[in-house]
Amino acid sequence: MGAVWTVGHWTRSEATFLQLLAGQQIDLVADIRAHPGSRSSPQYGRDGMPGWLSRAGVGYAHLEQLGGRRRKQPDADESIQGWQNASFRNYADYTRTPAYELGLDRLAALAATSRVVLMCAEPTPWRCHRLLVANTLVARGWNVEHIIGDADPHPHRLGEWGATPTVDAHGRLTYPA
């Protein structure tokens, strides 16, 4: 399939963030925040961020279908009960929806022509919904690497952090208890 990276902007300066992207030759930021703004780091708001990224030669796309902070789905079942944290459990349930699949389709189209990083606010992927998106992508044959600080990118491995997924023949994940 494809390859993507993930990163959390946290409180980094624009210059530091751009250095992280340049280290991986990233040319497109796919913002997967549900609400693309930050009170503590206003430079990462939806109004300003596309501008300073563009001046640095980096594109911007908001993939709202992959945004976090999902509510419990009305038809939630036992297949995602391996997640003890309700936020992760709700997002795991959301990954089974058509809207999530649309987000993945948009990501695939972007990744076909660009080096894409999935961005959220949380600096560590094991505390962010990027973990569940990465699980889905790896289960479907993608290469995913997490940019964590100045270290070399960390290759994503299923089940390394959080609930251990099982993968069906179609690349769909469940997280049994």
C-alpha positions in Angstrom: 0.0 0.0 0.0 1.4 3.3 1.1 3.5 5.0 3.7 2.7 7.7 6.2 4.2 9.3 9.3 2.5 10.6 12.4 3.4 13.5 14.6 2.0 15.5 17.5 2.5 19.2 17.4 2.4 19.7 21.2 3.9 23.1 22.0 6.7 23.0 19.4 7.6 26.2 17.6 6.9 26.4 13.9 10.6 26.1 13.2 11.0 23.0 15.3 7.9 21.4 13.7 9.2 22.2 10.2 12.6 20.6 11.0 10.8 17.4 12.1 8.9 17.4 8.8 12.0 18.2 6.7 13.9 15.3 8.3 11.4 12.9 6.7 10.9 15.0 3.5 7.2 15.5 4.4 5.3 17.7 1.9 1.8 17.4 3.3 0.3 17.7 6.8 -3.0 15.8 7.2 -4.6 17.3 10.2 -6.6 14.6 12.0 -7.8 16.7 14.9 -11.5 16.8 15.4 -11.2 20.6 16.2 -8.2 22.0 14.4 -7.1 24.6 16.9 -5.0 25.0 20.0 -5.3 27.5 22.8 -1.8 26.7 24.2 -0.2 26.7 20.7 -2.2 29.1 18.5 0.2 28.7 15.6 -1.4 25.3 15.1 -4.9 26.8 14.5 -6.7 26.1 11.2 -6.6 29.7 10.3 -2.8 30.2 10.6 -1.2 26.9 10.1 -1.9 26.4 6.4 -0.2 29.7 5.7 3.1 29.1 7.4 3.2 25.5 6.1 2.7 26.8 2.6 5.5 29.3 2.9 7.7 26.4 3.8 6.6 24.4 0.8 4.3 22.0 2.8 0.7 21.4 2.0 -2.2 21.1 4.5 -5.4 19.1 4.5 -7.9 18.6 7.3 -9.2 15.0 7.3 -12.2 15.5 9.6 -13.4 11.9 9.0 -10.2 10.7 10.9 -10.6 13.3 13.7 -10.6 12.0 17.3 -12.9 12.7 20.2 -15.6 10.3 19.0 -18.7 9.5 21.0 -19.9 6.0 21.6 -21.6 4.5 18.5 -25.2 3.6 19.0 -24.6 0.0 17.9 -21.4 -0.6 19.9 -20.6 -4.2 20.5 -18.1 -6.4 22.4 -15.5 -6.4 19.6 -13.8 -3.3 20.9 -13.9 -4.1 24.7 -10.1 -4.7 24.8 -9.7 -0.9 25.2 -10.1 0.0 28.9 -10.0 3.8 28.1 -13.4 5.0 27.0 -11.9 7.5 24.5 -9.9 4.8 22.7 -12.9 2.3 22.9 -15.2 4.9 21.3 -12.6 5.6 18.5 -12.1 1.9 17.9 -15.8 1.6 17.5 -15.8 4.6 15.1 -13.2 2.9 12.9 -16.0 0.5 11.8 -18.0 3.3 10.2 -18.4 4.4 6.5 -17.2 7.9 7.5 -13.9 6.5 8.8 -13.4 4.5 5.6 -14.0 7.8 3.6 -11.3 9.4 5.7 -8.9 6.5 4.8 -9.8 6.9 1.1 -8.9 10.6 1.3 -5.7 9.7 3.0 -4.8 7.1 0.4 -5.4 9.6 -2.4 -3.1 12.2 -0.7 -0.4 9.6 0.0 -0.4 8.5 -3.6 1.1 11.9 -4.6 2.7 13.2 -1.4 4.8 12.3 1.6 2.1 12.7 4.3 2.3 13.1 8.0 -0.9 12.5 10.2 -0.9 15.3 12.8 -2.7 15.7 16.0 -1.8 17.6 19.2 -0.6 14.8 21.6 3.2 14.3 21.3 3.1 10.6 22.0 1.2 8.2 19.7 0.3 5.8 22.5 -1.8 8.5 24.1 -3.5 9.6 20.9 -6.0 8.3 18.4 -3.2 8.3 15.8 -2.4 4.9 17.4 -5.7 3.4 16.2 -5.4 5.0 12.7 -1.9 3.5 12.5 -3.2 0.1 13.6 -5.8 0.2 10.7 -3.2 1.2 8.2 -0.6 -1.3 9.2 -3.2 -4.1 9.2 -3.9 -3.1 5.6 -0.3 -3.2 4.5 0.8 0.3 5.0 4.1 1.4 6.5 3.6 3.8 9.4 6.3 5.6 11.3 5.9 7.8 14.3 7.9 11.0 14.6 8.6 11.3 18.4 10.9 14.2 19.2 14.4 14.2 17.7 14.8 10.5 17.6 14.6 8.4 14.4 11.0 7.6 13.5 9.5 4.7 15.3 8.0 2.0 13.1 4.4 1.1 14.1 3.8 -2.4 15.2 0.3 -3.8 15.9 -0.4 -4.3 19.6 2.8 -2.6 20.8 0.8 0.0 22.7 -2.7 -0.4 24.1 -5.2 -3.2 23.3 -4.0 -6.0 21.0 -6.0 -6.1 17.8 -7.1 -9.0 15.8 -7.3 -8.5 12.0 -9.9 -10.2 9.7 -9.3 -11.1 6.0 -10.5 -7.6 5.0 -8.1 -5.7 7.2 -10.7 -4.8 9.7 -9.7 -4.7 13.3 -11.3 -5.8 16.5 -10.0 -5.4 20.0 -11.4 -8.3 22.1 -11.3 -8.2 25.9 
